[in-house]
Amino acid sequence: MLVNIPSACSRRVRSMDGRAEGDEGSVWWTDATLRWVIIVIEYAIVLSLLVVASIVLVRNVVDFLNNWSAYPETVVSAIDGILVVIILLDIAHTVFGHMRTSVFPVRPFLVIGILAGVRDILSASARLTLSGTLSKAEFNDTLIALGVGVGVVVFLLFGLVLLRFSGHTDEGEREDRGEGAVQ
């Protein structure tokens, strides 16, 4: 499904009294300047997400190798960190795709939410499995977290299936199949 986001960049800039750009008293910036600022901000977002994902991945590998003696806990932590990196890369990919098409795809965010839910399920499951003793309150909190994670994943999967059968496709899928974008 595509969500068109009207952009202020696509309209002529008008001053407070309604005169178009180039008229006496119009605002000092142009559409091109505004587009340039938006593009710079979007690239900065993608770059910062990539930097954060790289740092998380490197720290995750270093922590895993340094704490080899606590093997089961470090494996769970490593998987958790890798899922965070995947989520960050998916967000960066979605933002970059938005920059290329000026259309906001919904499907990638459903997938990102599903990945985040699976990450929470794995964390809660690991807490239940690897913790020697949990108090009743901790056990109940972990079960609630597990149930909420499962509920989120099921709900988002339902949304993904509904989106699939609705006949809508994301912009990138059309380009991959060579159909071109229709808005």
Summary of the structure (lengths in Angstrom):
residues: 183
radius of gyration: 22.7
end to end distance: 10.7
largest distance: 75.1
contacts: 486
relative contact order: 0.11
helix: 73%
strand: 4%
